[in-house]
């Protein structure tokens, strides 16, 4: 009888130990989820979005070649726009910022030549304008969007770029 009692006592202790271990794992998982939530909450800081237009020479494109910006832009943007609305710095913040900047840029695209030429402090010969964004405390980020046309400016005045083709 003593052996059977020891067996049940051992079985009871093992089941209590397993239950305690399971409870401990659940508590660890719950605390990990809470830490994830806390970290996520820190990422959800409210920030605004800034749009910046940089010219070809500022983004590493030389010789009027078509291409994408290479590395961070040099100097200050030719034109900037700060959004009025703020949103959280979660996963979709970059997309929201790009979308808002595109909305603003598309409104003014028809008048972009005089605006850019009035803002740039040098002559511009057949350069493109590239859209960058800055949000959530990050550096300027290339959006891979450009005006789709070349700009020519002399003494702060916009003029239609001449065609340089020998066939025209």
C-alpha positions in Angstrom: 0.0 0.0 0.0 2.9 2.3 0.8 4.2 1.9 -2.7 0.9 2.7 -4.3 0.6 5.9 -2.2 4.1 7.0 -3.2 3.2 6.3 -6.9 0.0 8.5 -6.6 1.9 11.2 -4.8 4.6 11.2 -7.5 1.9 11.3 -10.2 0.2 14.2 -8.4 3.5 16.1 -8.1 4.3 15.6 -11.8 0.9 16.8 -12.9 1.2 19.9 -10.7 4.7 20.5 -12.1 3.4 20.2 -15.7 0.5 22.5 -15.0 2.8 25.1 -13.4 5.1 24.9 -16.4 2.2 25.3 -18.8 0.9 28.3 -16.8 4.4 29.8 -16.8 4.7 29.4 -20.6 1.3 31.0 -21.1 2.3 33.9 -18.9 5.6 34.3 -20.8 3.7 34.4 -24.1 1.2 36.9 -22.7 4.0 39.2 -21.4 5.7 38.9 -24.8 2.5 39.9 -26.6 2.2 42.9 -24.2 5.8 43.8 -24.9 5.1 43.7 -28.6 2.1 45.9 -28.1 4.1 48.3 -26.1 6.8 48.4 -28.8 4.2 48.9 -31.4 2.6 51.7 -29.5 6.0 53.5 -29.4 6.1 53.1 -33.2 2.6 54.6 -33.5 3.9 58.1 -32.7 2.0 60.9 -34.5 4.1 62.6 -37.2 3.5 64.7 -40.2 4.8 64.3 -43.7 7.1 66.5 -45.7 7.3 66.5 -49.5 10.4 67.7 -51.3 11.3 68.2 -54.9 14.9 67.8 -55.9 16.5 68.3 -59.3 18.5 65.8 -61.3 21.9 67.1 -60.2 21.0 66.9 -56.6 20.1 63.2 -56.8 23.2 62.0 -58.7 21.8 62.0 -62.3 24.2 63.7 -64.6 24.3 64.3 -68.3 20.5 64.4 -68.7 20.4 60.6 -68.5 17.2 59.0 -67.5 17.4 57.0 -64.3 16.5 56.8 -60.7 17.9 58.9 -57.9 21.2 57.4 -56.5 21.5 57.8 -52.8 20.3 60.6 -50.6 19.8 64.0 -52.3 22.3 66.8 -51.9 21.4 70.1 -50.5 17.9 71.5 -49.8 14.9 70.6 -51.8 13.9 73.1 -54.5 10.3 73.0 -53.3 8.9 71.7 -50.1 5.4 71.1 -48.7 4.4 70.1 -45.2 1.2 68.2 -44.8 -1.3 69.6 -42.3 -2.7 66.2 -41.2 -0.8 63.9 -38.9 -1.0 60.1 -38.8 0.7 57.4 -36.9 4.2 56.1 -37.9 3.1 52.5 -38.4 3.7 50.3 -41.5 1.5 52.4 -43.8 2.9 55.8 -43.0 5.3 55.9 -46.0 2.5 55.0 -48.4 0.2 57.6 -46.9 2.9 60.2 -47.1 3.7 59.4 -50.8 0.0 59.4 -51.6 -0.6 62.8 -50.0 2.5 64.3 -51.7 1.4 63.0 -55.1 -2.0 64.6 -54.6 -0.4 67.9 -53.9 2.2 67.7 -56.7 -0.4 66.7 -59.3 -2.4 69.8 -58.5 0.5 72.0 -59.4 2.2 70.0 -62.1 0.9 72.3 -64.9 2.6 75.3 -63.2 5.7 73.4 -62.1 8.1 75.1 -64.5 7.6 78.7 -63.2 7.5 77.4 -59.6 10.7 75.4 -59.9 12.6 78.1 -61.8 11.5 80.7 -59.3 12.8 78.6 -56.5 16.0 77.2 -57.8 19.1 79.4 -57.4 20.9 78.4 -60.6 20.3 77.9 -64.3 18.7 74.5 -65.1 19.2 72.8 -68.5 17.0 69.8 -69.2 16.8 68.5 -65.7 14.0 66.4 -64.2 12.4 67.0 -60.9 12.1 64.1 -58.4 9.8 63.6 -55.5 11.2 62.7 -52.1 9.4 62.3 -48.8 10.4 62.7 -45.2 8.2 61.3 -42.4 8.4 59.8 -39.0 11.8 61.4 -38.3 13.6 59.6 -41.2 15.9 61.2 -43.8 14.7 62.0 -47.3 13.4 58.9 -49.1 13.2 58.6 -52.9 9.7 57.8 -54.1 10.7 56.9 -57.7 8.2 59.5 -59.0 9.4 62.3 -61.2 7.7 65.1 -63.1 8.1 63.2 -66.4 9.4 66.2 -68.2 12.6 68.2 -68.4 12.9 71.7 -67.0 14.9 74.6 -68.4 15.5 77.8 -66.4 17.6 80.9 -67.0 18.0 83.6 -64.4 15.0 82.3 -62.5 12.7 82.2 -65.6 11.2 79.1 -67.1 11.5 78.5 -70.8 10.6 75.6 -73.1 13.6 73.3 -73.4 14.9 73.2 -77.0 15.0 69.9 -78.8 18.5 68.7 -79.2 17.9 66.1 -81.9 19.7 66.5 -85.2 16.7 65.0 -87.0 14.2 67.7 -86.0 
